[in-house]
Amino acid sequence: MSGKSIVGGRTSGKSSPVGGTATSISDELIEAAAATSPILPEIRSYTVTASAGTNVSTTLTHNLGVANYLVQIVDPSGDNIVLPFTRTTNTVVFYFGNVDSDTDYTVIIVQ
């Protein structure tokens, strides 16, 4: 055992009994490692507005350049909603149907 003290998944920075010093890991370092990791997904968030009307569709241009990604749409109250959409390598078209008033939705894309 190294003698390092672990608190909440991070080393505490206290000296070990064998004379070494544990190092702490900053949130910035963790985020930088995650940003360059080939195994962690990239999560992006966008806002789309469904304008009032009938047969409303809205196109989100994300320019990811890939066809395989997950899409989730969240209404203003924070609830996930299910609606039809089509996707391409650079866009997603959402089909809202009939909309009573302009509404902003959050779109989360996981690549």
Chimera marker file (.cmm) of the C-alpha trace (Angstrom):
<marker_set name="trace">
<marker id="1" x="0.000" y="0.000" z="0.000" r="1" g="1" b="0" radius="0.5"/>
<marker id="2" x="1.346" y="3.460" z="-0.852" r="1" g="1" b="0" radius="0.5"/>
<marker id="3" x="0.196" y="5.177" z="2.323" r="1" g="1" b="0" radius="0.5"/>
<marker id="4" x="-1.698" y="7.813" z="0.342" r="1" g="1" b="0" radius="0.5"/>
<marker id="5" x="-4.842" y="9.069" z="1.947" r="1" g="1" b="0" radius="0.5"/>
<marker id="6" x="-7.846" y="9.036" z="-0.372" r="1" g="1" b="0" radius="0.5"/>
<marker id="7" x="-10.758" y="11.399" z="0.286" r="1" g="1" b="0" radius="0.5"/>
<marker id="8" x="-13.739" y="11.331" z="-2.067" r="1" g="1" b="0" radius="0.5"/>
<marker id="9" x="-11.761" y="9.606" z="-4.799" r="1" g="1" b="0" radius="0.5"/>
<marker id="10" x="-8.889" y="12.107" z="-4.757" r="1" g="1" b="0" radius="0.5"/>
<marker id="11" x="-5.597" y="12.007" z="-2.930" r="1" g="1" b="0" radius="0.5"/>
<marker id="12" x="-5.469" y="14.352" z="0.043" r="1" g="1" b="0" radius="0.5"/>
<marker id="13" x="-1.940" y="15.679" z="-0.453" r="1" g="1" b="0" radius="0.5"/>
<marker id="14" x="-0.772" y="14.404" z="2.984" r="1" g="1" b="0" radius="0.5"/>
<marker id="15" x="2.668" y="12.885" z="3.410" r="1" g="1" b="0" radius="0.5"/>
<marker id="16" x="2.889" y="9.136" z="3.325" r="1" g="1" b="0" radius="0.5"/>
<marker id="17" x="4.618" y="7.171" z="6.082" r="1" g="1" b="0" radius="0.5"/>
<marker id="18" x="7.404" y="6.162" z="3.668" r="1" g="1" b="0" radius="0.5"/>
<marker id="19" x="8.435" y="9.754" z="3.001" r="1" g="1" b="0" radius="0.5"/>
<marker id="20" x="6.624" y="10.317" z="-0.309" r="1" g="1" b="0" radius="0.5"/>
<marker id="21" x="4.003" y="12.984" z="-0.855" r="1" g="1" b="0" radius="0.5"/>
<marker id="22" x="0.663" y="12.245" z="-2.448" r="1" g="1" b="0" radius="0.5"/>
<marker id="23" x="-0.463" y="14.673" z="-5.115" r="1" g="1" b="0" radius="0.5"/>
<marker id="24" x="-3.915" y="16.128" z="-5.544" r="1" g="1" b="0" radius="0.5"/>
<marker id="25" x="-5.792" y="16.110" z="-8.829" r="1" g="1" b="0" radius="0.5"/>
<marker id="26" x="-7.622" y="19.269" z="-9.813" r="1" g="1" b="0" radius="0.5"/>
<marker id="27" x="-10.988" y="19.402" z="-11.533" r="1" g="1" b="0" radius="0.5"/>
<marker id="28" x="-9.251" y="21.161" z="-14.425" r="1" g="1" b="0" radius="0.5"/>
<marker id="29" x="-6.835" y="18.258" z="-14.879" r="1" g="1" b="0" radius="0.5"/>
<marker id="30" x="-9.682" y="15.740" z="-14.813" r="1" g="1" b="0" radius="0.5"/>
<marker id="31" x="-11.657" y="17.761" z="-17.390" r="1" g="1" b="0" radius="0.5"/>
<marker id="32" x="-8.593" y="18.109" z="-19.629" r="1" g="1" b="0" radius="0.5"/>
<marker id="33" x="-7.981" y="14.346" z="-19.501" r="1" g="1" b="0" radius="0.5"/>
<marker id="34" x="-11.652" y="13.639" z="-20.239" r="1" g="1" b="0" radius="0.5"/>
<marker id="35" x="-11.646" y="16.055" z="-23.196" r="1" g="1" b="0" radius="0.5"/>
<marker id="36" x="-8.817" y="14.149" z="-24.873" r="1" g="1" b="0" radius="0.5"/>
<marker id="37" x="-9.934" y="10.637" z="-23.947" r="1" g="1" b="0" radius="0.5"/>
<marker id="38" x="-10.802" y="8.446" z="-26.941" r="1" g="1" b="0" radius="0.5"/>
<marker id="39" x="-13.206" y="6.349" z="-24.821" r="1" g="1" b="0" radius="0.5"/>
<marker id="40" x="-15.337" y="9.028" z="-23.140" r="1" g="1" b="0" radius="0.5"/>
<marker id="41" x="-18.305" y="10.414" z="-25.076" r="1" g="1" b="0" radius="0.5"/>
<marker id="42" x="-18.559" y="14.064" z="-25.987" r="1" g="1" b="0" radius="0.5"/>
<marker id="43" x="-21.742" y="15.727" z="-24.731" r="1" g="1" b="0" radius="0.5"/>
<marker id="44" x="-23.071" y="18.849" z="-26.440" r="1" g="1" b="0" radius="0.5"/>
<marker id="45" x="-26.099" y="20.958" z="-25.575" r="1" g="1" b="0" radius="0.5"/>
<marker id="46" x="-28.109" y="23.177" z="-27.921" r="1" g="1" b="0" radius="0.5"/>
<marker id="47" x="-31.309" y="25.213" z="-27.776" r="1" g="1" b="0" radius="0.5"/>
<marker id="48" x="-33.972" y="24.961" z="-30.465" r="1" g="1" b="0" radius="0.5"/>
<marker id="49" x="-37.181" y="26.944" z="-30.691" r="1" g="1" b="0" radius="0.5"/>
<marker id="50" x="-40.444" y="25.441" z="-31.892" r="1" g="1" b="0" radius="0.5"/>
<marker id="51" x="-42.428" y="28.357" z="-33.310" r="1" g="1" b="0" radius="0.5"/>
<marker id="52" x="-46.201" y="28.445" z="-32.938" r="1" g="1" b="0" radius="0.5"/>
<marker id="53" x="-48.031" y="26.901" z="-35.869" r="1" g="1" b="0" radius="0.5"/>
<marker id="54" x="-49.158" y="23.677" z="-37.488" r="1" g="1" b="0" radius="0.5"/>
<marker id="55" x="-46.888" y="20.926" z="-38.799" r="1" g="1" b="0" radius="0.5"/>
<marker id="56" x="-43.923" y="22.612" z="-37.095" r="1" g="1" b="0" radius="0.5"/>
<marker id="57" x="-40.452" y="21.265" z="-37.745" r="1" g="1" b="0" radius="0.5"/>
<marker id="58" x="-37.152" y="22.718" z="-36.569" r="1" g="1" b="0" radius="0.5"/>
<marker id="59" x="-33.672" y="21.972" z="-37.901" r="1" g="1" b="0" radius="0.5"/>
<marker id="60" x="-30.638" y="21.926" z="-35.624" r="1" g="1" b="0" radius="0.5"/>
<marker id="61" x="-27.299" y="22.190" z="-37.420" r="1" g="1" b="0" radius="0.5"/>
<marker id="62" x="-24.553" y="20.700" z="-35.227" r="1" g="1" b="0" radius="0.5"/>
<marker id="63" x="-21.836" y="19.977" z="-37.843" r="1" g="1" b="0" radius="0.5"/>
<marker id="64" x="-20.534" y="16.883" z="-36.012" r="1" g="1" b="0" radius="0.5"/>
<marker id="65" x="-19.755" y="15.152" z="-39.282" r="1" g="1" b="0" radius="0.5"/>
<marker id="66" x="-20.825" y="11.723" z="-37.988" r="1" g="1" b="0" radius="0.5"/>
<marker id="67" x="-24.051" y="9.769" z="-38.289" r="1" g="1" b="0" radius="0.5"/>
<marker id="68" x="-23.940" y="7.798" z="-35.020" r="1" g="1" b="0" radius="0.5"/>
<marker id="69" x="-24.956" y="9.882" z="-32.009" r="1" g="1" b="0" radius="0.5"/>
<marker id="70" x="-27.667" y="9.925" z="-29.367" r="1" g="1" b="0" radius="0.5"/>
<marker id="71" x="-30.274" y="12.693" z="-29.228" r="1" g="1" b="0" radius="0.5"/>
<marker id="72" x="-32.374" y="13.735" z="-26.230" r="1" g="1" b="0" radius="0.5"/>
<marker id="73" x="-34.781" y="16.671" z="-26.116" r="1" g="1" b="0" radius="0.5"/>
<marker id="74" x="-35.862" y="18.355" z="-22.883" r="1" g="1" b="0" radius="0.5"/>
<marker id="75" x="-38.817" y="20.722" z="-22.463" r="1" g="1" b="0" radius="0.5"/>
<marker id="76" x="-38.667" y="23.975" z="-20.446" r="1" g="1" b="0" radius="0.5"/>
<marker id="77" x="-39.865" y="22.211" z="-17.265" r="1" g="1" b="0" radius="0.5"/>
<marker id="78" x="-36.934" y="19.768" z="-17.469" r="1" g="1" b="0" radius="0.5"/>
<marker id="79" x="-38.922" y="16.766" z="-18.670" r="1" g="1" b="0" radius="0.5"/>
<marker id="80" x="-37.610" y="14.534" z="-21.448" r="1" g="1" b="0" radius="0.5"/>
<marker id="81" x="-39.950" y="14.444" z="-24.419" r="1" g="1" b="0" radius="0.5"/>
<marker id="82" x="-40.309" y="11.970" z="-27.241" r="1" g="1" b="0" radius="0.5"/>
<marker id="83" x="-40.998" y="13.201" z="-30.731" r="1" g="1" b="0" radius="0.5"/>
<marker id="84" x="-40.079" y="12.109" z="-34.224" r="1" g="1" b="0" radius="0.5"/>
<marker id="85" x="-36.833" y="13.355" z="-35.719" r="1" g="1" b="0" radius="0.5"/>
<marker id="86" x="-34.469" y="12.582" z="-38.572" r="1" g="1" b="0" radius="0.5"/>
<marker id="87" x="-30.720" y="12.993" z="-38.415" r="1" g="1" b="0" radius="0.5"/>
<marker id="88" x="-27.846" y="13.333" z="-40.809" r="1" g="1" b="0" radius="0.5"/>
<marker id="89" x="-24.128" y="13.764" z="-40.243" r="1" g="1" b="0" radius="0.5"/>
<marker id="90" x="-24.590" y="17.514" z="-39.652" r="1" g="1" b="0" radius="0.5"/>
<marker id="91" x="-28.263" y="18.151" z="-38.785" r="1" g="1" b="0" radius="0.5"/>
<marker id="92" x="-31.241" y="16.920" z="-36.801" r="1" g="1" b="0" radius="0.5"/>
<marker id="93" x="-34.787" y="17.814" z="-37.872" r="1" g="1" b="0" radius="0.5"/>
<marker id="94" x="-37.393" y="17.682" z="-35.085" r="1" g="1" b="0" radius="0.5"/>
<marker id="95" x="-41.086" y="17.297" z="-35.986" r="1" g="1" b="0" radius="0.5"/>
<marker id="96" x="-43.218" y="18.973" z="-33.290" r="1" g="1" b="0" radius="0.5"/>
<marker id="97" x="-46.593" y="18.842" z="-35.046" r="1" g="1" b="0" radius="0.5"/>
<marker id="98" x="-48.999" y="21.550" z="-33.848" r="1" g="1" b="0" radius="0.5"/>
<marker id="99" x="-47.468" y="24.084" z="-31.449" r="1" g="1" b="0" radius="0.5"/>
<marker id="100" x="-49.579" y="26.561" z="-29.431" r="1" g="1" b="0" radius="0.5"/>
<marker id="101" x="-46.812" y="29.047" z="-28.558" r="1" g="1" b="0" radius="0.5"/>
<marker id="102" x="-43.115" y="29.562" z="-29.231" r="1" g="1" b="0" radius="0.5"/>
<marker id="103" x="-41.204" y="27.185" z="-26.963" r="1" g="1" b="0" radius="0.5"/>
<marker id="104" x="-37.463" y="26.725" z="-26.388" r="1" g="1" b="0" radius="0.5"/>
<marker id="105" x="-36.198" y="23.164" z="-25.949" r="1" g="1" b="0" radius="0.5"/>
<marker id="106" x="-32.790" y="21.909" z="-24.869" r="1" g="1" b="0" radius="0.5"/>
<marker id="107" x="-31.263" y="19.300" z="-27.163" r="1" g="1" b="0" radius="0.5"/>
<marker id="108" x="-28.504" y="17.084" z="-25.782" r="1" g="1" b="0" radius="0.5"/>
<marker id="109" x="-26.318" y="15.178" z="-28.235" r="1" g="1" b="0" radius="0.5"/>
<marker id="110" x="-23.945" y="12.473" z="-27.059" r="1" g="1" b="0" radius="0.5"/>
<marker id="111" x="-21.319" y="11.408" z="-29.563" r="1" g="1" b="0" radius="0.5"/>
<link id1="1" id2="2" r="1" g="1" b="0" radius="0.2"/>
<link id1="2" id2="3" r="1" g="1" b="0" radius="0.2"/>
<link id1="3" id2="4" r="1" g="1" b="0" radius="0.2"/>
<link id1="4" id2="5" r="1" g="1" b="0" radius="0.2"/>
<link id1="5" id2="6" r="1" g="1" b="0" radius="0.2"/>
<link id1="6" id2="7" r="1" g="1" b="0" radius="0.2"/>
<link id1="7" id2="8" r="1" g="1" b="0" radius="0.2"/>
<link id1="8" id2="9" r="1" g="1" b="0" radius="0.2"/>
<link id1="9" id2="10" r="1" g="1" b="0" radius="0.2"/>
<link id1="10" id2="11" r="1" g="1" b="0" radius="0.2"/>
<link id1="11" id2="12" r="1" g="1" b="0" radius="0.2"/>
<link id1="12" id2="13" r="1" g="1" b="0" radius="0.2"/>
<link id1="13" id2="14" r="1" g="1" b="0" radius="0.2"/>
<link id1="14" id2="15" r="1" g="1" b="0" radius="0.2"/>
<link id1="15" id2="16" r="1" g="1" b="0" radius="0.2"/>
<link id1="16" id2="17" r="1" g="1" b="0" radius="0.2"/>
<link id1="17" id2="18" r="1" g="1" b="0" radius="0.2"/>
<link id1="18" id2="19" r="1" g="1" b="0" radius="0.2"/>
<link id1="19" id2="20" r="1" g="1" b="0" radius="0.2"/>
<link id1="20" id2="21" r="1" g="1" b="0" radius="0.2"/>
<link id1="21" id2="22" r="1" g="1" b="0" radius="0.2"/>
<link id1="22" id2="23" r="1" g="1" b="0" radius="0.2"/>
<link id1="23" id2="24" r="1" g="1" b="0" radius="0.2"/>
<link id1="24" id2="25" r="1" g="1" b="0" radius="0.2"/>
<link id1="25" id2="26" r="1" g="1" b="0" radius="0.2"/>
<link id1="26" id2="27" r="1" g="1" b="0" radius="0.2"/>
<link id1="27" id2="28" r="1" g="1" b="0" radius="0.2"/>
<link id1="28" id2="29" r="1" g="1" b="0" radius="0.2"/>
<link id1="29" id2="30" r="1" g="1" b="0" radius="0.2"/>
<link id1="30" id2="31" r="1" g="1" b="0" radius="0.2"/>
<link id1="31" id2="32" r="1" g="1" b="0" radius="0.2"/>
<link id1="32" id2="33" r="1" g="1" b="0" radius="0.2"/>
<link id1="33" id2="34" r="1" g="1" b="0" radius="0.2"/>
<link id1="34" id2="35" r="1" g="1" b="0" radius="0.2"/>
<link id1="35" id2="36" r="1" g="1" b="0" radius="0.2"/>
<link id1="36" id2="37" r="1" g="1" b="0" radius="0.2"/>
<link id1="37" id2="38" r="1" g="1" b="0" radius="0.2"/>
<link id1="38" id2="39" r="1" g="1" b="0" radius="0.2"/>
<link id1="39" id2="40" r="1" g="1" b="0" radius="0.2"/>
<link id1="40" id2="41" r="1" g="1" b="0" radius="0.2"/>
<link id1="41" id2="42" r="1" g="1" b="0" radius="0.2"/>
<link id1="42" id2="43" r="1" g="1" b="0" radius="0.2"/>
<link id1="43" id2="44" r="1" g="1" b="0" radius="0.2"/>
<link id1="44" id2="45" r="1" g="1" b="0" radius="0.2"/>
<link id1="45" id2="46" r="1" g="1" b="0" radius="0.2"/>
<link id1="46" id2="47" r="1" g="1" b="0" radius="0.2"/>
<link id1="47" id2="48" r="1" g="1" b="0" radius="0.2"/>
<link id1="48" id2="49" r="1" g="1" b="0" radius="0.2"/>
<link id1="49" id2="50" r="1" g="1" b="0" radius="0.2"/>
<link id1="50" id2="51" r="1" g="1" b="0" radius="0.2"/>
<link id1="51" id2="52" r="1" g="1" b="0" radius="0.2"/>
<link id1="52" id2="53" r="1" g="1" b="0" radius="0.2"/>
<link id1="53" id2="54" r="1" g="1" b="0" radius="0.2"/>
<link id1="54" id2="55" r="1" g="1" b="0" radius="0.2"/>
<link id1="55" id2="56" r="1" g="1" b="0" radius="0.2"/>
<link id1="56" id2="57" r="1" g="1" b="0" radius="0.2"/>
<link id1="57" id2="58" r="1" g="1" b="0" radius="0.2"/>
<link id1="58" id2="59" r="1" g="1" b="0" radius="0.2"/>
<link id1="59" id2="60" r="1" g="1" b="0" radius="0.2"/>
<link id1="60" id2="61" r="1" g="1" b="0" radius="0.2"/>
<link id1="61" id2="62" r="1" g="1" b="0" radius="0.2"/>
<link id1="62" id2="63" r="1" g="1" b="0" radius="0.2"/>
<link id1="63" id2="64" r="1" g="1" b="0" radius="0.2"/>
<link id1="64" id2="65" r="1" g="1" b="0" radius="0.2"/>
<link id1="65" id2="66" r="1" g="1" b="0" radius="0.2"/>
<link id1="66" id2="67" r="1" g="1" b="0" radius="0.2"/>
<link id1="67" id2="68" r="1" g="1" b="0" radius="0.2"/>
<link id1="68" id2="69" r="1" g="1" b="0" radius="0.2"/>
<link id1="69" id2="70" r="1" g="1" b="0" radius="0.2"/>
<link id1="70" id2="71" r="1" g="1" b="0" radius="0.2"/>
<link id1="71" id2="72" r="1" g="1" b="0" radius="0.2"/>
<link id1="72" id2="73" r="1" g="1" b="0" radius="0.2"/>
<link id1="73" id2="74" r="1" g="1" b="0" radius="0.2"/>
<link id1="74" id2="75" r="1" g="1" b="0" radius="0.2"/>
<link id1="75" id2="76" r="1" g="1" b="0" radius="0.2"/>
<link id1="76" id2="77" r="1" g="1" b="0" radius="0.2"/>
<link id1="77" id2="78" r="1" g="1" b="0" radius="0.2"/>
<link id1="78" id2="79" r="1" g="1" b="0" radius="0.2"/>
<link id1="79" id2="80" r="1" g="1" b="0" radius="0.2"/>
<link id1="80" id2="81" r="1" g="1" b="0" radius="0.2"/>
<link id1="81" id2="82" r="1" g="1" b="0" radius="0.2"/>
<link id1="82" id2="83" r="1" g="1" b="0" radius="0.2"/>
<link id1="83" id2="84" r="1" g="1" b="0" radius="0.2"/>
<link id1="84" id2="85" r="1" g="1" b="0" radius="0.2"/>
<link id1="85" id2="86" r="1" g="1" b="0" radius="0.2"/>
<link id1="86" id2="87" r="1" g="1" b="0" radius="0.2"/>
<link id1="87" id2="88" r="1" g="1" b="0" radius="0.2"/>
<link id1="88" id2="89" r="1" g="1" b="0" radius="0.2"/>
<link id1="89" id2="90" r="1" g="1" b="0" radius="0.2"/>
<link id1="90" id2="91" r="1" g="1" b="0" radius="0.2"/>
<link id1="91" id2="92" r="1" g="1" b="0" radius="0.2"/>
<link id1="92" id2="93" r="1" g="1" b="0" radius="0.2"/>
<link id1="93" id2="94" r="1" g="1" b="0" radius="0.2"/>
<link id1="94" id2="95" r="1" g="1" b="0" radius="0.2"/>
<link id1="95" id2="96" r="1" g="1" b="0" radius="0.2"/>
<link id1="96" id2="97" r="1" g="1" b="0" radius="0.2"/>
<link id1="97" id2="98" r="1" g="1" b="0" radius="0.2"/>
<link id1="98" id2="99" r="1" g="1" b="0" radius="0.2"/>
<link id1="99" id2="100" r="1" g="1" b="0" radius="0.2"/>
<link id1="100" id2="101" r="1" g="1" b="0" radius="0.2"/>
<link id1="101" id2="102" r="1" g="1" b="0" radius="0.2"/>
<link id1="102" id2="103" r="1" g="1" b="0" radius="0.2"/>
<link id1="103" id2="104" r="1" g="1" b="0" radius="0.2"/>
<link id1="104" id2="105" r="1" g="1" b="0" radius="0.2"/>
<link id1="105" id2="106" r="1" g="1" b="0" radius="0.2"/>
<link id1="106" id2="107" r="1" g="1" b="0" radius="0.2"/>
<link id1="107" id2="108" r="1" g="1" b="0" radius="0.2"/>
<link id1="108" id2="109" r="1" g="1" b="0" radius="0.2"/>
<link id1="109" id2="110" r="1" g="1" b="0" radius="0.2"/>
<link id1="110" id2="111" r="1" g="1" b="0" radius="0.2"/>
</marker_set>
